[in-house]
């Protein structure tokens, strides 16, 4: 069955490409601002992921649709995708030197059924000066990333420690992905790619 990745994220595309199952990447037409934040970040992220799946379900009624949403939380405050470079700076400035939580919710839609789940990871960022934050964002624009930072590649320079799934912070937790896709009939164990060594 055709698999649709309902996300414009190149990072989610890369992770899903670890496996040999073919998929098509389609950007969902869903207004994330229409979903209010009630104070529960996991429920909020799940609502966004499911809303994205619903927005694609009529167009791809015979496909399996995978959607996701990642949120960052510190001290009960939500840090979503920054609106601009200034907000990106403020997000990261608030997060550095402290533990915070990253939640990615996934929704898999198949034949009218919804399979939902989420992953939680704790992240501790290094202390950074304002100049280092500016330098970081100059090299690694992060206005499309929750919390205003990235953990992969050179972005890892700011990360002191993580507790939990690395790929959750990147945006697509692999264990949760496997569990939900298997419920929809796709077992990623059957689509392992060769070694990257």
trRosetta pair geometry for C-beta under 8 A, 3 or more apart (Angstrom, degrees):
i j d omega theta_ij theta_ji phi_ij phi_ji
1 62 7.5 -140 -152 152 99 74
1 63 6.5 151 162 -138 93 46
1 64 5.4 90 114 -17 121 103
1 110 7.6 78 122 -140 157 112
1 185 6.8 63 19 88 130 132
1 186 7.7 -111 55 -60 100 104
2 22 8.0 -54 -133 100 62 97
2 23 7.8 115 -180 -127 64 52
2 24 6.9 -5 -178 8 108 113
2 60 7.3 -116 99 -164 122 111
2 62 7.1 63 35 107 111 84
2 63 4.2 -56 86 -117 100 101
2 64 7.0 -179 91 25 49 72
3 21 6.1 49 7 142 152 113
3 22 7.0 153 38 96 103 52
3 23 4.0 -58 94 -106 105 93
3 24 7.4 156 88 20 57 66
3 63 6.7 162 -96 -177 15 100
3 64 5.0 -24 -108 71 68 103
3 66 6.6 14 -175 -5 96 113
3 186 6.8 42 -82 -72 129 161
4 23 6.8 162 -96 -167 14 90
4 24 5.6 -28 -112 69 66 90
4 25 7.9 133 -166 -106 60 19
4 26 5.5 -23 -166 21 108 119
4 56 6.3 -164 121 158 146 143
4 60 5.0 19 -27 165 156 172
4 63 4.9 70 -15 132 109 142
4 64 7.0 177 23 86 74 48
4 65 4.7 -19 68 -110 110 69
4 66 6.8 176 87 24 55 70
5 12 6.3 167 -177 127 127 113
5 13 6.4 142 107 -93 161 70
5 16 5.8 -139 -88 8 140 171
5 23 5.1 70 -23 148 100 133
5 24 7.1 -167 24 88 78 37
5 25 4.7 -27 70 -105 109 68
5 26 7.1 146 74 24 54 64
5 66 5.4 -25 -111 70 57 105
6 26 5.9 -27 -108 76 59 87
6 27 7.6 90 -167 -146 58 15
6 28 4.5 44 -180 -49 108 110
6 52 5.2 153 128 149 128 107
6 53 6.3 167 40 -91 158 52
6 55 7.7 137 -165 70 139 95
6 56 4.9 -130 -104 -15 132 156
6 65 5.5 32 -27 -174 123 99
6 66 6.4 180 17 80 83 45
6 67 4.1 -31 72 -85 118 93
7 12 4.8 10 96 65 148 154
7 13 7.5 -155 89 -47 102 78
7 25 6.9 -64 69 -152 63 94
7 27 7.3 2 167 -110 12 55
7 28 7.4 -5 -72 -1 40 99
7 52 7.6 39 -75 167 72 152
7 66 7.9 -53 -6 107 108 82
7 67 6.4 146 -51 -135 92 60
7 68 6.0 -9 -70 41 142 91
8 25 7.3 107 -112 163 39 111
8 27 4.3 20 -62 -99 105 105
9 12 4.1 74 84 9 117 104
9 13 6.6 -178 98 -9 63 83
9 68 7.9 -59 23 69 143 114
9 144 7.9 169 -107 147 80 117
9 171 5.7 -123 165 138 160 158
9 172 8.0 171 96 -40 138 109
10 13 5.4 -53 -148 38 38 117
10 14 6.2 43 153 -25 68 103
11 14 5.7 -49 -149 32 32 113
11 15 6.6 29 154 -16 64 103
11 152 6.9 168 -126 12 119 150
11 170 5.2 -151 172 170 128 92
11 171 4.9 94 100 36 123 131
11 172 7.2 177 124 0 85 104
12 15 5.9 -53 -147 37 34 108
12 16 6.2 30 157 -14 67 108
12 68 6.3 177 -113 42 142 137
12 171 5.2 -87 -64 115 88 117
12 172 4.6 120 -125 -48 77 129
13 16 6.0 -60 -146 41 28 107
13 17 6.1 31 153 -24 64 112
13 25 5.4 -15 -98 -84 116 144
14 17 5.5 -59 -150 35 29 116
14 18 7.7 53 147 -40 57 81
15 18 5.9 -24 -172 -10 43 113
15 167 5.9 115 -128 -155 139 119
15 170 6.6 137 -58 108 132 131
15 171 7.4 -172 1 75 141 82
15 172 4.3 174 75 70 150 130
15 174 6.7 -135 -180 -77 116 92
15 177 7.8 -180 133 -39 119 167
16 19 6.7 -64 180 37 49 98
16 21 8.0 -78 175 70 89 97
16 23 6.0 -43 147 37 135 151
16 66 7.6 145 -103 88 139 153
16 172 6.7 -78 -46 165 82 165
16 177 7.7 -148 -96 -162 79 149
18 174 7.6 -27 56 -113 151 126
18 193 6.2 -140 171 20 49 122
19 188 5.1 -79 -110 -151 154 96
19 191 4.2 63 178 112 101 109
19 192 6.7 -48 -123 -94 78 30
19 193 6.3 -152 -116 -22 25 94
20 191 4.2 -146 52 -170 82 85
20 192 7.2 -3 -1 66 105 17
20 193 5.6 145 -51 -74 88 80
21 186 6.1 57 -126 -161 161 126
21 188 7.1 -89 -9 -112 129 68
21 191 4.4 -19 -38 -141 85 169
23 66 7.7 -32 -145 28 143 124
26 56 6.5 122 98 -125 129 131
26 60 7.5 167 35 -38 160 141
28 52 4.1 132 61 -159 169 85
28 53 7.7 -56 -104 -54 149 23
28 55 4.6 99 -173 82 105 126
28 56 5.3 -84 -109 -44 96 107
28 67 6.4 22 -33 -114 147 128
29 55 5.6 -158 66 172 61 129
30 48 7.8 131 127 -163 135 67
30 51 5.1 131 -166 131 136 97
30 52 4.7 -124 14 -97 158 59
30 54 7.8 102 -104 65 125 84
30 55 4.2 -134 -69 -26 99 157
31 34 4.3 70 102 -12 109 113
32 35 6.2 -54 -169 26 49 108
32 48 5.7 28 -132 -133 95 112
32 51 7.6 144 -103 87 56 140
32 69 7.8 150 -123 -124 122 135
34 51 7.8 172 75 -159 107 154
35 44 6.9 132 138 -155 118 75
35 47 5.1 155 -156 123 136 121
35 48 5.7 -150 50 -78 163 75
35 51 6.2 -127 -61 -27 131 158
37 41 7.9 6 -153 -97 106 57
37 44 5.0 18 -123 -113 75 142
37 78 5.8 -104 -150 -1 157 159
38 43 6.6 -39 53 92 117 131
38 44 6.8 -173 27 -70 76 96
39 76 7.4 -5 -156 -168 83 102
40 43 3.9 44 99 19 118 116
40 44 6.3 163 87 -18 61 86
41 44 5.4 -55 -143 38 33 115
41 45 6.1 32 160 -18 68 105
41 71 5.1 -156 -168 101 106 140
41 73 4.7 -90 -62 -55 161 140
41 78 6.2 165 -103 -98 103 101
41 101 7.4 134 74 99 158 121
41 103 5.4 135 128 28 111 146
42 45 6.0 -52 -145 37 29 108
42 46 6.2 28 155 -17 63 109
42 103 5.4 -120 -91 -166 68 154
42 105 6.7 127 -163 -73 60 115
42 118 5.3 174 -150 72 95 162
42 120 7.5 -43 -87 -73 114 109
43 46 5.8 -58 -147 40 29 111
43 47 6.3 34 153 -24 64 106
44 47 5.7 -54 -150 32 29 113
44 48 6.7 26 153 -16 62 105
44 71 6.4 50 93 -46 113 164
44 78 7.3 -47 90 -107 164 147
45 48 5.8 -56 -153 36 33 111
45 49 6.4 30 153 -17 67 107
45 69 4.7 -169 -160 94 74 103
45 70 6.9 26 -137 -116 125 14
45 71 4.7 -127 -75 0 111 115
45 103 5.2 -160 -4 113 160 110
45 104 6.9 -150 175 -145 143 20
45 105 3.7 148 124 -2 99 119
45 118 6.2 99 93 -119 126 136
46 49 5.7 -54 -144 39 33 110
46 50 6.1 28 158 -15 67 110
46 69 7.8 -149 -62 51 16 114
46 105 4.1 -139 -78 -158 57 153
46 107 7.2 112 -159 -61 68 103
46 116 5.8 64 -152 -174 113 129
46 118 6.0 -89 -69 -50 98 124
47 50 6.0 -58 -142 42 26 107
47 51 6.1 32 156 -24 63 109
48 51 5.6 -53 -144 35 28 114
48 52 6.6 31 155 -20 62 103
48 69 3.8 51 97 -51 121 172
48 105 7.1 119 58 62 88 126
49 52 5.9 -54 -155 32 30 112
49 53 6.7 31 148 -19 63 105
49 67 4.9 157 -167 112 71 95
49 68 5.4 -6 -117 -130 114 21
49 69 4.5 -134 -58 6 80 97
49 105 4.4 -143 -4 107 140 99
49 106 6.0 -151 -169 -134 153 13
49 107 4.3 154 134 -7 101 104
49 116 7.4 134 93 -133 125 96
50 53 5.5 -51 -150 34 37 114
50 54 6.4 40 152 -20 67 102
50 67 7.5 164 -76 77 18 128
50 107 4.6 149 -85 -88 59 156
50 114 6.5 37 -130 -157 106 142
50 116 6.5 -18 -73 -98 111 126
51 54 5.7 -51 -148 35 33 112
51 55 6.5 36 153 -24 64 105
52 55 5.7 -54 -152 30 32 114
52 56 7.0 14 155 -6 63 108
52 67 3.9 172 95 -164 117 148
52 68 7.9 -50 61 31 150 27
52 69 7.1 157 -7 -50 134 105
52 107 7.2 151 62 49 91 127
53 56 6.2 -72 -157 43 32 100
53 57 6.3 50 149 -53 69 101
53 65 5.1 137 -143 111 83 123
53 66 8.0 -37 -99 -150 103 8
53 67 4.5 -140 -59 16 79 132
53 107 4.4 -104 -28 110 142 128
53 108 7.7 173 -115 -134 142 6
53 109 4.3 145 179 -26 121 128
53 114 7.0 120 109 -121 153 103
54 57 5.5 -38 -143 1 35 122
54 109 7.6 160 -67 -85 45 155
56 59 5.6 -71 -161 50 55 109
56 60 5.4 -5 159 27 93 112
56 65 5.1 158 94 -136 125 145
56 67 7.3 163 19 -59 131 124
56 109 7.7 155 77 52 97 142
57 60 6.9 -80 -133 63 21 73
57 61 6.4 60 163 -96 62 63
57 65 6.4 -111 -86 9 66 155
57 109 5.6 -86 -96 148 105 154
58 61 6.1 0 -148 -61 29 100
60 63 4.0 -40 169 34 108 123
60 65 5.9 125 88 -72 128 110
64 108 6.4 -6 -178 -171 98 96
64 109 7.1 162 -159 80 49 52
64 110 4.6 -4 -113 -92 82 105
64 181 7.5 81 159 -136 145 79
64 184 5.1 112 -133 152 127 140
64 185 7.4 -144 -76 53 141 100
64 186 6.7 -171 84 -18 173 127
65 107 7.9 -4 108 111 91 90
65 108 7.0 158 81 -156 52 46
65 109 4.3 -6 56 54 105 103
65 110 7.4 -172 23 -64 66 59
66 106 6.9 -21 -164 -165 86 102
66 107 7.5 160 -151 84 41 53
66 108 5.5 -10 -100 -103 72 78
66 177 7.6 40 -152 -140 136 92
66 180 7.9 123 -121 106 96 125
66 181 7.2 -11 -89 -83 125 99
67 106 7.3 153 84 -155 46 54
67 107 5.0 -8 61 58 94 97
67 109 7.7 22 6 -4 105 106
68 104 5.8 4 -174 -178 113 101
68 105 6.7 165 -152 85 61 50
68 106 5.0 -20 -99 -101 89 69
68 107 7.5 -174 -76 20 43 68
68 171 6.5 116 117 168 139 80
68 172 6.0 -124 -46 -98 173 76
69 104 7.1 175 87 -149 35 60
69 105 5.5 -5 56 54 84 94
70 102 6.6 -4 -170 -174 102 95
70 103 7.0 165 -150 88 54 47
70 104 4.5 -21 -97 -97 83 85
70 146 4.8 -146 109 12 94 143
70 168 7.8 147 -119 170 110 64
70 169 8.0 99 -154 -149 138 28
70 171 5.1 -89 -35 -119 143 73
71 78 6.0 -40 -172 -149 118 100
71 79 7.7 133 -176 63 69 54
71 80 6.4 -36 -126 -96 81 73
71 102 7.5 168 86 -152 43 51
71 103 5.3 -9 58 60 89 95
71 104 8.0 168 19 -82 59 41
71 146 5.7 -145 -122 -152 27 149
72 78 7.3 116 75 -164 55 53
72 79 4.2 -42 85 68 108 100
72 80 7.5 -179 34 -78 85 27
72 91 7.8 83 79 -173 141 115
72 95 7.2 -22 160 -99 136 139
72 100 6.0 35 -178 140 93 131
72 101 7.2 155 -157 83 50 51
72 102 5.5 -19 -102 -101 73 72
72 146 4.7 158 -12 144 100 102
72 147 3.5 63 -9 -64 169 109
73 76 6.9 1 -175 -119 107 16
73 77 6.8 155 -153 74 64 40
73 78 5.8 -29 -98 -99 79 55
73 79 7.1 -177 -83 16 27 82
73 100 6.4 174 84 -175 42 92
73 101 4.7 -18 62 64 95 101
73 102 8.0 177 21 -80 72 27
73 103 7.0 21 0 0 114 109
74 77 5.9 -24 70 57 66 92
74 79 6.7 20 13 -13 98 122
74 94 6.7 167 68 137 143 101
74 95 6.0 -173 -33 -107 153 75
74 98 6.2 79 -150 114 134 130
74 99 7.8 158 -122 102 97 50
74 100 3.8 -53 -77 -113 100 108
74 101 7.2 166 -75 19 53 72
77 94 7.8 -69 90 157 140 146
79 91 4.9 121 -161 -145 120 104
79 94 7.1 -175 -88 78 135 128
79 95 6.8 -61 -5 -61 175 120
79 100 7.7 -8 23 -176 132 152
79 146 6.5 111 108 175 76 75
79 147 4.6 71 113 -99 123 58
79 148 7.0 -79 168 2 118 92
80 146 5.6 -58 -152 -124 38 84
81 143 6.7 64 176 163 89 53
81 144 6.0 -10 -146 -151 123 28
81 145 6.6 129 -117 58 81 14
81 146 5.8 -56 -62 -78 61 53
82 85 7.5 87 128 -95 137 13
82 87 3.9 167 -157 102 97 100
82 88 3.8 -164 56 -69 170 67
82 90 7.8 141 -122 50 120 87
82 91 5.4 -119 -73 -10 111 137
82 142 7.1 67 21 107 123 79
82 143 5.0 -91 75 -131 98 66
82 148 4.8 54 -33 -85 127 102
83 87 4.9 66 38 20 79 155
83 143 7.5 -45 105 -158 11 106
84 87 5.4 94 51 15 67 100
84 88 7.0 -115 106 -8 36 93
84 143 6.5 -8 -136 -123 16 131
85 88 5.3 -52 -148 34 34 119
85 89 6.5 39 152 -21 65 100
85 137 6.5 125 -153 154 91 140
85 141 7.8 -65 -101 -136 94 90
85 143 6.6 -63 -74 -68 52 119
86 89 5.7 -51 -155 32 32 113
86 90 6.5 28 149 -16 64 106
87 90 5.4 -52 -144 39 38 112
87 91 6.2 47 153 -25 67 101
87 143 7.9 82 71 -124 97 89
87 148 7.2 -156 123 -79 67 132
88 91 5.8 -48 -148 30 29 114
88 92 6.6 18 158 -9 62 107
88 137 5.8 123 122 -125 126 138
88 141 7.9 -36 -157 -163 172 60
88 142 5.4 140 -155 77 125 89
88 143 5.2 -80 -64 -83 131 70
88 148 3.9 155 -154 -136 64 115
89 92 6.3 -65 -151 41 27 102
89 93 6.0 29 155 -22 66 112
89 130 7.9 40 -170 -152 114 82
89 133 5.8 102 -142 138 78 125
89 134 6.9 15 -114 -82 119 68
89 137 6.5 -79 -77 -14 77 160
89 148 7.2 -130 -28 179 16 151
90 93 5.6 -53 -140 37 30 114
90 94 6.4 30 159 -19 63 106
90 148 7.7 139 63 -24 53 167
91 94 6.1 -67 -159 35 26 108
91 95 6.5 9 154 -12 64 115
91 147 5.6 164 161 -174 123 36
91 148 3.4 134 76 3 129 132
91 149 7.6 -154 113 -18 109 85
92 95 5.6 -64 -144 41 35 108
92 96 6.1 41 161 -35 72 102
92 125 7.9 -144 -162 171 78 168
92 128 7.4 -25 148 59 107 143
92 133 5.3 159 102 -141 127 115
92 136 7.3 -159 169 85 165 138
92 137 7.4 -160 10 -57 153 113
92 142 7.5 82 -55 74 125 147
92 147 7.2 86 -82 154 65 74
92 148 4.5 -111 -41 103 89 118
92 149 5.3 110 -104 -53 108 108
92 158 7.9 -36 -161 -178 117 164
93 96 6.4 -43 -138 18 26 110
93 128 8.0 -111 -107 77 55 104
93 130 7.1 15 -105 -104 118 75
93 133 6.0 -5 -71 -98 80 170
95 98 6.3 -126 -170 58 39 100
95 100 5.4 -51 -140 -14 97 148
95 125 5.6 64 131 19 92 146
95 147 5.9 50 -58 -165 162 104
95 148 7.7 172 12 57 134 100
95 149 7.1 -127 77 1 147 134
96 125 4.7 -91 -120 111 53 124
96 126 6.6 -23 -158 87 95 48
96 127 5.9 102 150 -130 104 31
96 128 4.5 -89 -149 22 159 97
96 133 7.2 -113 -29 -79 147 113
96 158 6.9 -78 -111 -172 102 116
97 125 6.6 -37 -12 88 30 84
97 126 7.1 -3 -73 147 56 27
97 127 4.2 48 -84 -91 105 74
97 128 7.6 -137 -36 11 90 63
98 124 7.3 -127 123 -135 21 68
98 125 7.0 4 49 44 52 91
99 122 5.7 -6 -167 -176 109 104
99 123 7.0 149 -151 78 58 39
99 124 5.0 -32 -90 -87 70 82
100 122 7.5 163 83 -153 29 61
100 123 5.8 -23 63 63 77 89
100 125 7.7 3 15 -4 107 105
100 147 7.3 148 106 -122 150 131
101 120 6.2 -19 -167 -163 108 95
101 121 7.2 146 -158 78 58 43
101 122 5.9 -34 -100 -100 67 62
101 123 7.6 156 -101 18 18 81
102 120 7.4 149 79 -156 51 46
102 121 4.8 -18 61 64 100 95
102 122 7.8 -179 19 -86 78 15
102 123 5.8 44 -14 -11 113 122
102 146 7.5 129 -134 98 93 126
102 147 7.4 -57 -98 -29 99 146
102 168 6.1 139 109 127 111 99
102 169 4.9 77 87 -104 167 73
103 118 5.6 16 -176 172 97 126
103 119 7.1 167 -148 81 53 48
103 120 5.4 -13 -99 -101 82 72
103 121 7.9 178 -76 24 38 67
103 168 7.8 -41 -138 174 22 117
104 118 6.4 175 90 -152 42 77
104 119 5.4 -2 55 51 89 95
104 168 4.9 -162 17 -159 120 75
104 171 6.1 151 -112 -153 139 35
104 172 6.9 -142 163 -86 155 23
104 173 5.4 162 70 -15 126 102
104 176 7.6 168 93 58 100 152
105 116 7.1 -2 -176 -169 100 94
105 117 7.3 178 -151 99 63 32
105 118 4.0 -34 -99 -93 69 107
106 116 7.0 169 89 -149 58 49
106 117 5.6 -8 56 65 96 77
106 118 6.9 168 13 -89 68 50
106 172 7.6 79 -87 -141 119 67
106 173 7.2 -122 -29 48 125 93
106 176 5.5 150 17 132 135 116
106 177 6.3 -165 -115 -87 168 62
106 180 5.6 -157 112 11 125 162
107 114 6.1 -28 -163 -161 101 99
107 115 7.2 143 -160 75 50 51
107 116 5.2 -11 -105 -101 75 82
107 180 7.8 -155 -155 -170 16 151
108 114 7.4 143 77 -159 50 48
108 115 4.4 -14 61 60 101 104
108 116 7.8 -161 25 -70 66 40
108 180 4.3 154 -2 151 130 111
108 181 6.0 -174 -107 -81 155 51
108 183 7.0 136 77 68 137 102
108 184 5.0 -118 146 -31 130 140
109 113 7.2 164 -153 83 50 47
109 114 5.6 -17 -101 -102 74 71
109 115 7.8 -163 -71 23 30 71
110 113 5.5 -22 70 60 72 94
110 115 7.3 3 19 0 105 109
110 184 3.9 135 -11 -143 155 110
110 185 7.0 -178 176 15 160 105
113 184 7.5 -178 84 -104 114 83
115 180 4.5 154 121 -153 119 87
115 183 4.5 147 -114 84 152 137
115 184 6.0 -128 10 -47 141 96
116 180 7.4 53 -86 -116 7 128
117 176 4.8 -163 110 -158 122 105
117 179 6.3 10 14 88 170 124
117 180 5.5 -148 20 -62 119 115
118 176 6.9 6 -156 -139 7 156
119 164 7.1 146 165 171 97 121
119 165 5.3 -32 172 37 140 140
119 168 4.2 -123 107 -108 128 129
119 173 3.6 85 2 -46 159 170
119 175 7.3 114 -96 62 130 96
119 176 4.8 -125 -47 -26 108 140
120 164 6.3 -106 106 -131 55 159
120 168 7.4 -35 38 170 3 158
121 162 6.0 1 174 -174 113 107
121 163 6.8 165 -164 82 65 52
121 164 3.4 -158 -117 87 72 131
121 165 5.4 -109 -74 51 120 65
121 166 7.6 137 -133 -75 155 21
121 168 4.5 154 -20 82 127 131
121 169 5.4 -92 84 -52 150 91
121 173 8.0 180 -35 -91 116 119
122 162 6.8 156 86 -160 57 55
122 163 4.2 2 56 53 107 104
122 164 5.9 117 18 -2 66 118
123 151 7.4 -109 -127 -90 139 131
123 159 6.7 -67 -163 -133 102 101
123 161 7.6 166 -155 91 43 54
123 162 5.1 -12 -106 -109 70 85
123 163 7.9 -147 -65 26 35 67
123 169 6.1 101 -71 -107 134 135
124 159 7.5 99 79 -165 56 63
124 160 4.7 -60 109 68 99 107
124 161 4.4 15 46 54 117 91
124 162 7.3 -156 23 -75 71 41
125 128 7.4 -45 149 -13 111 109
125 149 7.4 64 -105 81 140 175
125 158 5.2 -2 -155 149 99 97
125 159 6.2 -57 -110 -105 62 46
125 160 6.4 117 -168 4 12 93
126 157 8.0 -65 22 139 139 60
126 158 5.4 -133 35 -163 99 54
126 159 7.2 -29 -14 15 89 3
126 160 4.9 131 -66 -52 71 101
128 132 4.2 -129 -167 87 96 126
128 133 5.3 115 124 -55 130 82
128 136 7.2 -22 -159 -19 153 140
128 158 6.2 -21 -58 -130 132 108
129 132 4.7 100 52 3 76 100
129 133 7.2 -137 96 -4 43 84
130 133 5.7 -53 -152 35 35 112
130 134 6.4 35 151 -18 67 105
131 134 5.7 -54 -149 38 33 111
131 135 6.2 34 152 -19 66 107
132 135 5.5 -53 -144 39 32 113
132 136 6.1 40 153 -26 65 105
133 136 5.5 -51 -146 33 30 116
133 137 6.4 20 158 -10 64 106
134 137 6.1 -60 -147 42 28 103
134 138 6.2 34 153 -25 64 108
135 138 5.6 -53 -146 32 30 115
135 139 6.6 17 158 -8 63 108
136 139 6.3 -69 -155 43 26 101
136 140 5.9 -39 170 42 66 106
136 149 7.5 -10 147 -120 135 94
136 155 7.8 86 -167 -123 104 65
136 157 7.6 -154 -113 74 107 118
136 158 6.5 34 -122 -53 149 131
137 140 6.5 -77 -119 71 28 66
137 141 6.4 58 -174 -107 70 43
137 142 6.1 -92 -120 18 84 99
137 148 7.5 -25 -96 175 117 99
139 154 6.8 -70 133 107 130 143
140 149 8.0 50 111 -146 128 57
140 150 6.0 -124 169 34 131 117
140 153 7.8 166 -109 91 128 118
140 154 6.4 -160 -61 84 128 105
140 155 5.4 150 -163 -80 166 92
141 144 7.8 52 125 10 92 91
142 145 4.5 -60 -167 41 84 117
142 147 8.0 -54 157 91 129 65
142 148 4.9 100 109 -170 122 47
142 149 5.4 4 -156 -87 164 22
142 150 5.8 -152 -110 -22 111 90
142 155 7.9 113 -85 -117 123 127
143 148 7.4 9 -92 -118 40 77
145 148 6.6 130 83 -104 89 13
145 149 6.5 -114 109 64 131 22
145 150 5.4 -99 -122 -69 171 83
149 155 6.4 142 174 -165 79 114
149 158 6.4 -90 -157 71 139 147
150 153 7.1 10 120 46 123 98
150 155 3.7 -88 89 -116 84 170
150 170 7.8 48 -162 -121 84 64
151 155 5.6 -96 -78 113 4 115
151 156 5.9 53 177 -90 56 69
151 159 5.6 56 -137 -58 89 145
151 162 7.5 46 -148 -65 145 143
151 166 7.1 -155 123 -163 139 80
151 169 4.6 31 5 125 153 127
151 170 6.2 -103 59 -71 107 69
152 155 5.7 39 59 48 41 119
152 156 6.7 -1 -146 -47 12 96
152 170 5.4 57 -43 -110 119 109
153 156 6.7 176 79 -6 27 94
154 157 5.9 -6 175 -16 64 113
155 158 6.8 -47 178 23 58 102
155 159 7.7 53 132 -20 72 108
156 159 5.2 -58 -158 28 58 118
159 162 6.5 -12 -176 -41 125 100
162 166 6.3 108 93 -93 155 70
162 169 6.6 -85 -131 -29 145 148
164 168 6.3 -42 133 40 111 143
165 168 3.9 90 87 -12 108 110
165 169 7.5 178 102 -8 67 77
165 173 4.7 61 118 -131 156 103
165 174 7.3 -167 -161 28 127 76
165 175 6.7 -129 -100 19 139 110
165 176 7.9 -115 -4 -6 175 103
166 169 6.0 -59 -167 31 40 107
166 170 6.7 34 143 -15 71 106
167 170 5.1 -49 -147 39 46 116
167 171 7.7 -71 171 49 63 42
167 172 5.8 -52 162 81 103 62
167 173 5.4 134 95 -113 94 39
167 174 5.0 50 68 -19 160 92
168 171 7.8 97 179 -38 26 9
168 172 7.8 -121 -101 75 33 16
168 173 3.9 19 -82 -77 82 105
168 176 7.7 75 -93 10 99 128
172 177 6.0 40 170 -64 90 135
173 176 4.3 49 94 24 113 113
173 177 6.3 176 91 -19 55 90
174 177 5.3 -54 -145 36 32 119
174 178 6.3 34 158 -21 66 102
174 188 8.0 -137 -173 105 90 169
175 178 5.9 -50 -149 33 31 110
175 179 6.5 31 153 -19 63 106
176 179 5.7 -55 -148 35 32 113
176 180 6.4 22 159 -11 67 109
177 180 6.4 -66 -148 41 25 101
177 181 6.0 16 162 -12 65 114
177 188 7.2 52 117 -39 99 150
178 181 6.1 -60 -138 43 25 105
178 182 6.0 30 161 -25 63 110
178 187 7.7 42 -163 -153 87 51
178 188 4.8 -92 -112 25 91 126
178 189 7.6 67 -149 -33 124 80
179 182 6.0 -58 -151 31 22 112
179 183 7.0 23 151 -19 58 103
180 183 5.7 -51 -157 30 36 112
180 184 6.9 22 150 -8 65 107
181 184 5.6 -64 -153 45 39 106
181 185 7.9 -78 166 59 63 42
181 186 4.2 -57 166 75 104 105
181 187 7.5 168 112 -82 98 23
181 188 6.2 74 79 -39 140 97
182 185 7.7 119 -169 -19 30 7
182 186 6.7 -97 -81 77 36 50
182 187 5.2 54 -112 -97 90 69
182 188 7.5 -80 -60 2 90 78
186 191 7.7 -14 -177 -5 95 137
187 190 4.8 74 86 -1 96 107
187 191 7.7 150 95 0 56 91
188 191 5.5 -74 -151 49 49 100
188 192 7.4 85 152 -65 73 66
189 192 6.5 -6 -159 -38 38 105
